[in-house]
Amino acid sequence: MEESHIMKTVKHFLLALGLGMGLCGAFASADVAPASAPEGNDGKVEKITASRAEVLMVLDKSGSMYDMTNDTIGGFNSMIQKYRDMKLPVRVTTVLFNDKSKVLHDRQDINTIRELTGDDYTASGTTALLDALGQSITRLSEVPDVKEGKDTQVVVVIITDGQENSSKEYKKSTVKNIIEDMQKKGWKFMFLGANIDAVSEAGSLGIDTNNAVKYRNTGSAVRSNYDAVVNFTVEAMEAPASGSMKGNWKDSVEKDDTPESEAPESAPKTGAPEKSLRGVK
């Protein structure tokens, strides 16, 4: 009887030990299982760190953008639709600027934004980029939901085809300080420029030069910029607040790799000729 009792105890111990080892093995297998590979930007998101995004679009509508009007409108509308298709929790603020700035969308949910039209986007005038940036960034940074939203990723997108030439309220040094402060708080800035050294211009504004690209000044390139904006937003939402981004979004941009020394000199942006020749629809 005593031996039988001992044998039962040993069997129970071995059974418990075997179960324990089996469970440990299962957990170990789960721990080392490879993570699923990113599925790209085809409508699926690998992993979102931020719960929502605030996207501030600062778009040049000066006279030199006239020939790109239809592509700008089409690209913007395509961007909004892609946000919807991916079901991204995004609010969009759209600021159109020439020598003046106009807020077209004010932190608007992507599902309520109507299509951009020629009535909204009419290219004319000069380029007050600094005023547009200073005003729009300051305004957004003071919104309580944005200022205190720890799970909100702010993305600022600047698309322009020329250099600043008519700001009156903000100096470049002031805007640079504002941008650098916002980047320290986790804001991500994207600078797409044509006919200029985009990387150098972004750096002079305090923008991380890894997030700047010079694009070809063509209709297809303008449309591609808006695909890049969606991909940039996804990467920004996936990245930790203090972490770096992958940079795969740049693959969507039709880059202009012409060295600055070989690029044709573009005519300066001036207000009167552009308004009189290109401001009429």
N, C-alpha and C positions, 0 to 999 in steps of 0.2 A: 504493500500500500504506500509505504514511504517513497519507494523508488518510482512508483507510478506517479505520485504527486510531484516528485522532482522532475520527471520527464515532461510532465505537462507544463511545469513552470518554464523549463528550457525551451519547449516548443513555442510557448507564448512569447518568450523573449526574442527568439529567432524570427518569428513572424512579424513582431513589431519592428525589429531591426530592418528586416527586408522591406517593409512598407515605407519606413523612414528613408531608406536609401533610394528607393524608387521615386519618392516625392522629391528628394533633393536633386536627383538626376533630371527630373522633369523641369524643376525650376532652373537648374543650370542650363538646360537646353534652351529654355525660354530667354534666359539672359543673354546668351551668345547668338541667338538667332539673328541673322542679318536684317537690318531695317529695309523696308521697301524702298526701291529706288525712286527718285523724283520722277514724276510723270510729265514733266515739262509744263509749258504754258498752253496746253491744248484744251483748257476748260477745267482742269483739275489742279488742286493745290496740295502739295506734299504735307505741309504742316504750318499752321498759323499760330504765331506767338501772340501777336496783338489781337484783341477781340474785334477791333474795327479800325478803319483808316479815315483820316481827314485829308483829302487831296486838294491842294491849292494850285490851280492852273493859272499861270501868268503868261498870257498869250499876246504876242506882238500883232497889232493890226495897223501898223504904219503903212504908208503908201507903197513902199517897196514890196509889200506882201500881196499886192493886188493880183498879180498873175497866179498866186497860189491860193486864192480865195476858195475855189470849189474843193480843192484838196484839203485845205484846213477844215472846212465844214464837214466834208465826208469823213476825214480822219477822226475828228472829235466825236461825231455821231457813232462811228464804229467803236471807239474806245468805250463809250457809255454802254453800248450793247454788250461788249465783251465783259465788262464788269457785271452786268446783269446775268449773262450766261454762266459766269463762274460763281454767281451768288455770293459775291464778296460784300461784306458789310461796309460800304463806302459812302461817305458824304462828300460832295464836290462843291468847291467854291471856284467860280470862274471869273477871272479879271482880264478884261480886254483893254489893251492900252495902245495909244499912240502918244500925242502930246498931252492927252488926258486919259484917265482911267475910268472904266465902267465895270461895276460888279454885276455880272449877268446872273450868276447863281450864288446864293449865300448859304453855304453848308447844306445843300439840298440833297436829299436821298436820291440815289441813282434811279430808283424806280419811278420817280416823279418828274425827272428832267425831260422836257420835250426836245425834239430834234432842233439842232442849231440851223439857222437859215441865213440867207443873205441879208435879211432885215436886221439880224443880230450882229453879223460880222461884215462890216464894210471897211475895206482898207483905205486909209488916207492919213496924211499928217506925218509928224516926225516921231522920234523915239525917246520917250521919257521913262526909260527902264528903271532908273533908281527910284523915282517917285512911286512907280507902280509897285515895286518890291517893298520899299519902306512902309507904304501905307497898308498894303495887304497883309504883310507878315505881322506887323504890329497889331492890326485889327484882329487877326485870327488868334494871336497869342494871348489876347486879353479875354477871350471867351472862356467862361468858367469850365465848361465841359472839356475844353482842350487843355486849359492851364492845369487842371487837376486830374485829368484823365490818365491814370497810370497805364491803362491797358489800351490806349489809343496811339496809333502810329500816325504821325503827321508827315505827309509827303508834299514837297513844294516842287513844282515843275515849271521851268522857265524855257520858253521856246521863242527865239528871236532870229532875225536874219540880218542884224546889223548892230552897230555900237550905239550906246547912249549918246544923245546929243541935245536934249531939251528939258531935263529935269530942273525944277526950281526949288523944291522943298527939301530934298535929301541930297547929301553929298555921298560920294562912294565910300569914304571912311566910316560914315555913320551906318550905312547899309551893311558894310562888311562886319562891323561890330555886332549888329543885330543878328546877322546870319550865323556868325561864330557862336554867339550865345545860344541860339536855338539848336544848333548842332550838338552842343554840349548837353542839351536836354533830350537828345535822341531824335530830333527832327532829321529827315533825310531830304537833301536837295539834289535835283537833277537839272543839268543845264545842257540844252541842245541849241547850238548856234550855227548859222550858215554865214558865209562871207566874212567870217572873223576867226581868229584863233580862239576857239571855244574853251580849250583847256586853260589858256593864259587868262582869258577874261573871267572864267569861273574862279580861278585862283585869286584874282584881284578883288573878287567879291567875298572871299572867305569860304567859298564852296569847296568841298572835298573834290579835288581834280579827278579822282577815280570815277566820279559821277558826272563827267562832262564829255561831250562828243561833238565834233564838228560834222554836220550832215550836209549832203549834197543838196544844192538848191534846185531841186526838181519836184514835180508833183508827186511822183511815187515815193520820194524820200520824205516829203512832208506827211504823207499818209502813214508811212512806216513809223514815224516818230510816235504816233499815238498807240501803235502796237507796243512800242518800247515802254510807254508810260504805264500800260497795264502790267507788263512784266516787271518793271521797276517796283510798282506798288506791291506786287506779290512778294518779291524778294525782300522788300523793306518790312513787310508784315511777318515774314518768316524769320528774319534776323533778330537776334537778341538786341535789346535797346542799346547796349554799348558795343555790339559786335559789328563786324564788317559784313558787307553784302557779297554775294557770289560774283556779280558782274555779268551774268549771262544775258541780262536785258540788252546789253550792247549789240548782241547778235541781230537784234531786230532793226537796228539803225543802219540806213544806207550812208556809210561814212564817206566823207570827203578827205582822202588821204593826200591831197595835193600839198606839198610843202608851202609854207607861207611865202617863202622867197620866190616861188614859181607861180603863185596864184595871181590871176589878173587883178589889177587894182580896180576896186569897185567904186562907183561914183558916190560921193558923200550924200547922206540923207538930208534933204532939205525940205522944209515944210511947204512953201508956196507951190512949187511945180507939181509936187505929188498931189496936193489937194485939188489943184485946178485940172490936172490931167487924169488922175486916177481916182478921185473921190466920187465920180459920177458913175452910177450903176448902169 
